[in-house]
Amino acid sequence: MKASAFSYARATSVVNALELLVAHGDKAKVLSGGQSLMPAMNLRLISPELIVDIGEIAELRGIGVRGDVLSIGALTRHVDLLGSPEIAAHAPLLKEAVAHVAHPAIRNRGTLGGSLAHADPASELPACMVALDATIIVSGQAGERRIAAKDFFTGIYETALSAQELLISVELPVPQKNSTHFFHEFARRHGDYAIAGLAAQAIVEGDVFADLRMAFFAVGDRPVLAKAAKKLVNVALTPAVLSDASTALGEELDPHEDHQHPQQDCARSPTRAVPVGSPSIVVSDPVQAGPLSGASRSGILLGDWCGRGGQRR
């Protein structure tokens, strides 16, 4: 299929882009990398009257560290995140996650801002923003707004961004030296949409988590910042503690049905012990378990994260 007829305007600045968005309202769509917008238009899932191309606005690109803040422009491409020494040093979780985003052709064109504004609940980057406690900066004719990532995503393909606003950058707090991260997703093959995934960031003191943020994706209508993570903070990771957290997590998440692997098939998951110094913790074994629901996969991810102790900086 082909997109329905539309008009095209190339914005020359943020101010110019906002003027166009205000003039045309929800009849306009912003084009950054186009890796989600163009397929949706070709399938006629959306039919905007005007495309506002912001791809040549240089002020929306770039990665930099100012004090204890890592700033990333909205037009920064996935491939730039992968190759950035600043990202590798200060947001290794993000670098690891980007490698799971689709395939090289997509990563060469797709942008951070485009991914966040699209708000696909199965996408890796929104979950990373929540796990990293990011602030998303949007601009409108009335000025800028700073929105916590956990409040930015409001539903499936829905955000706090209005039709007259533009996402311009993201700010991440530079992590402490005793920080650690973990990323994993279940997908039928690398590059496919995630069936379930976890992006996590923590601060480790001794053998315990002093802070832990676990953001699950593809298990709800937006990234889920797990409240169950609080049960793993400032305590020794014993089997009982992990079991309690896993139970709380199962009650908290509401994954979509996997029609190839119905959820009633998921109850019989054998276990294995994974050493964490002393004692061990027990987690479900994804290799032996066979078909698993989103909730079961999320429980495995929790156990796998605790078992590995993350990756310390």
MOSUL-V173366 format. One record per residue. N is the residue number from 1. PHI is phi in degrees with one decimal (none if undefined). Layout:
# MOSUL-V173366
N|PHI, N|PHI
This chain:
# MOSUL-V173366
1|none, 2|-122.7, 3|-65.6, 4|-70.3, 5|-60.5, 6|-149.3, 7|-93.8, 8|-133.0, 9|-138.4, 10|-97.8, 11|-72.3, 12|-98.4, 13|-162.4, 14|-61.9, 15|-59.9, 16|-63.6, 17|-61.8, 18|-66.5, 19|-60.8, 20|-66.5, 21|-67.8, 22|-66.0, 23|-67.0, 24|-110.7, 25|58.0, 26|-76.6, 27|-85.5, 28|-109.7, 29|-130.2, 30|-90.3, 31|-107.2, 32|-112.2, 33|-98.3, 34|80.8, 35|-76.8, 36|-111.0, 37|-63.9, 38|-66.2, 39|-59.8, 40|-63.8, 41|-68.8, 42|-66.2, 43|-84.7, 44|59.7, 45|-73.5, 46|-135.2, 47|-138.7, 48|-67.9, 49|-82.6, 50|-137.0, 51|-104.6, 52|-102.6, 53|-85.6, 54|-104.0, 55|-63.3, 56|-102.1, 57|-85.6, 58|-62.7, 59|-67.7, 60|-93.6, 61|-107.2, 62|116.3, 63|-130.7, 64|-155.5, 65|-113.5, 66|-126.4, 67|64.1, 68|-103.6, 69|-125.7, 70|-99.9, 71|-109.7, 72|-130.1, 73|-69.3, 74|-62.3, 75|-88.7, 76|-64.6, 77|-80.4, 78|-56.2, 79|-63.8, 80|-70.8, 81|-63.7, 82|-63.5, 83|-96.0, 84|-81.5, 85|-67.2, 86|-66.7, 87|-66.5, 88|-60.9, 89|-80.5, 90|-115.1, 91|-145.7, 92|-61.0, 93|-58.7, 94|-64.7, 95|-61.6, 96|-64.6, 97|-68.9, 98|-60.8, 99|-64.2, 100|-94.8, 101|-78.9, 102|47.0, 103|-133.8, 104|-51.9, 105|-61.2, 106|-72.9, 107|-66.9, 108|-70.7, 109|-113.8, 110|-65.3, 111|-118.6, 112|-61.2, 113|-61.7, 114|-63.2, 115|-64.0, 116|-69.5, 117|-68.4, 118|-68.1, 119|59.7, 120|-70.2, 121|-66.2, 122|-94.8, 123|-82.1, 124|-74.2, 125|-68.6, 126|-57.8, 127|-64.3, 128|-62.3, 129|-61.3, 130|-68.7, 131|-63.4, 132|-87.5, 133|56.9, 134|-74.0, 135|-113.4, 136|-102.1, 137|-105.2, 138|-120.1, 139|-123.9, 140|-136.8, 141|-65.9, 142|-85.8, 143|125.0, 144|-92.8, 145|-125.2, 146|-112.4, 147|-122.3, 148|-62.5, 149|-56.7, 150|-65.3, 151|-102.7, 152|-74.6, 153|-90.1, 154|-115.2, 155|172.3, 156|-66.3, 157|58.1, 158|-127.0, 159|-139.3, 160|-78.7, 161|-76.7, 162|-85.5, 163|-66.4, 164|-102.9, 165|-118.5, 166|-129.3, 167|-75.0, 168|-112.2, 169|-166.1, 170|-131.3, 171|-119.1, 172|-119.8, 173|-69.2, 174|-65.3, 175|-72.7, 176|-69.0, 177|-68.3, 178|-96.0, 179|-85.4, 180|-148.5, 181|-140.8, 182|-150.5, 183|-142.4, 184|-158.6, 185|-141.1, 186|-96.9, 187|-146.0, 188|-65.8, 189|-157.2, 190|-60.0, 191|98.8, 192|-74.6, 193|-60.1, 194|-68.5, 195|-85.3, 196|-163.4, 197|-157.7, 198|-139.5, 199|-117.0, 200|-136.1, 201|-135.5, 202|-146.5, 203|-114.4, 204|-111.4, 205|-125.6, 206|67.8, 207|-109.6, 208|-129.2, 209|-81.9, 210|-83.2, 211|-154.6, 212|-151.9, 213|-120.5, 214|-116.9, 215|-113.1, 216|-91.1, 217|-129.3, 218|66.2, 219|-124.7, 220|-168.8, 221|-88.1, 222|-165.5, 223|-59.4, 224|-110.0, 225|-83.5, 226|-69.8, 227|-70.6, 228|-62.9, 229|-60.6, 230|-61.4, 231|-71.6, 232|-105.2, 233|-96.4, 234|60.7, 235|-138.4, 236|-72.0, 237|-84.5, 238|-91.9, 239|-55.9, 240|-66.8, 241|-63.6, 242|-65.6, 243|-62.8, 244|-63.0, 245|-66.3, 246|-64.8, 247|-63.1, 248|-63.2, 249|-64.9, 250|-61.1, 251|-75.3, 252|-82.4, 253|-86.6, 254|-133.2, 255|-69.7, 256|-72.3, 257|-64.3, 258|-95.0, 259|-69.3, 260|-79.1, 261|-129.1, 262|-55.5, 263|-67.6, 264|-69.4, 265|-84.7, 266|-101.5, 267|-77.6, 268|-102.3, 269|-106.3, 270|-64.5, 271|-121.4, 272|-143.9, 273|-93.7, 274|-119.1, 275|-68.6, 276|-128.5, 277|65.2, 278|-149.6, 279|-87.5, 280|-91.8, 281|-117.5, 282|-114.1, 283|-133.4, 284|-67.3, 285|-98.7, 286|-67.8, 287|-74.8, 288|-83.8, 289|-72.8, 290|77.1, 291|-59.0, 292|-136.9, 293|-78.1, 294|-58.7, 295|-66.6, 296|-64.7, 297|-61.6, 298|-64.7, 299|-63.7, 300|-64.2, 301|-61.5, 302|-59.7, 303|-64.9, 304|-63.6, 305|-61.1, 306|-66.2, 307|-65.0, 308|-82.1, 309|71.0, 310|69.7, 311|-123.3, 312|-77.6, 313|-81.7
